[in-house]
Amino acid sequence: MNVSVVLFTADLRLHDHPPLRAALDGSRLVVPLFVRDPAVDRAGFAVPNRLAFLADCLRDLDAGLRERGGRLVVRSGDVVQQVVKVAAEADADEVHLAADVSAHAHRREERLRRELEGQGLRLHVHDTVTTAVPPGALTPAGSDHFAVFTPYFRHWSRQRPRDAVDAPRAVRVPDGVGSERLPSRTGIADLSPGLATGGETEGRRRLTAWLRSGVAAYEEGHDDLAGDATSRLSPHLHFGTLSPVELVHRARRAGGPGAEAFVRQLAWRDFNRQLLAARPAVASVDYRARHDRWRSAPEEAEAWREGRTGYPVVDAAMRQLRHEGWMHNRGRLLTASFLTKTLYVDWRVGARHFLDLLVDGDVANNQLNWQWVAGTGTDTRPNRVLNPVTQAKRYDPDGAYVRRWVPELADVTGPAVHEPWRLAGPERAALGYPEPIVELAEGRERFLRARKP
Ligand code: FAD
């Protein structure tokens, strides 16, 4: 066996990359390939923030390969046709690919298998590249997936993922396989100004810093909105610049309650992936239909998107999303609850807006978390409604998060910032901050009425 193609997708790294390792073990020459597929663009997933982060990732991957004597081959077009074309140009015998869970990934794998086998090439699909535990590996009696997180987590925690694989020392790419120019974030319009930098080098730097000085305080700090004490590794997990298997091992080695709580969140990621793998339709269809007759409220939805609902913590979180292309998990929970329950607007409206901006925007995690909050997913208390004022007082007790993101309220001191409508009339008018677009009690009752069996 002489030449292999490794198709990189959501695994843009060199460390702990089983497909690349297998290709190097079995072949003299390897073509590391990335294909920019217009089908992904057409489906609405190629949004500026993620395209910019992706460009960083591809440049960093290419640099890492060049340090090892190789390079990244970039093509655009239908992914299957491009793989077949590159395999022919390189005279390859086999193709390696990481398993993934979306409907798009399933179709891609099936088409690739058919096309390649038709031409006498072999396709190797590798598990545990994009998840720590493969979807489908854990199943309860009588079902093909877990519908509730707690029992899933009990099984998941007993697993010991495979050992992490070292990054290769050398990669030799055959001559004569042309590449397009690497994309660059320069020139991409409408980027969030505070967008994080992508790439494996940056991901590994963040991970090491996180394990050294962040994770120990994670258990008590992860919900503190102003403290910003979560790992911010989500875009790296989404693009695969970090390996979930390696993260689980390194966090378990770090030990302690913070690391345990962090590993539990990594299990949520696998949980959502096993759900999407088993039920690909839940990307757009209710996992558990509640027969909701969602309100059409375009003006209220727009106020929500723009962060001018008149509820400071909701507006702060929505503005953080626009500014950074990222939002704190507590913010995601309470803004999603506000849209789907207090305003009773379809979760798909909110999920689309998140996917338009989130740098970690991910079909499994985004759609299934939206469904979880909307009560159409796997939450065992589907009718709970988060009150944004109570949430704000608990998770942003002195209002620092709100003041950071809502400049109109920057001079309101202490927790009063969470209820500007309580300020005296003239003081309130001078702020230039909107009045609440809905009464919380009214919204809650409307939702509970609608959900009555
Ligand atoms: P940490 O708290 O440091 O957690 C570590 C990692 O665990 C995260 O990077 C992530 O990969 C995983 N994780 C954490 N919480 C969850 C969770 N609830 N479900 C699944 N995995 C989790 N996460 C995404 O990666 N992409 C999304 O598109 C996305 N959309 C969301 C939409 C809504 C409405 C909600 C409520 C949550 C969403 N999440 C999403 C989950 C979670 O909010 C983010 O993963 C987290 O805020 C990322 O920040 P972090 O890396 O600092 O997380």
Boltz pocket constraint, residues with backbone or C-beta under 6 A from the ligand:
constraints:
  - pocket:
      binder: B
      contacts: [[A, 222], [A, 230], [A, 231], [A, 232], [A, 233], [A, 234], [A, 235], [A, 237], [A, 238], [A, 262], [A, 265], [A, 266], [A, 268], [A, 269], [A, 272], [A, 327], [A, 328], [A, 329], [A, 330], [A, 332], [A, 333], [A, 336], [A, 354], [A, 358], [A, 360], [A, 361], [A, 362], [A, 363], [A, 365], [A, 366], [A, 367], [A, 369], [A, 370], [A, 373]]
      max_distance: 6.0
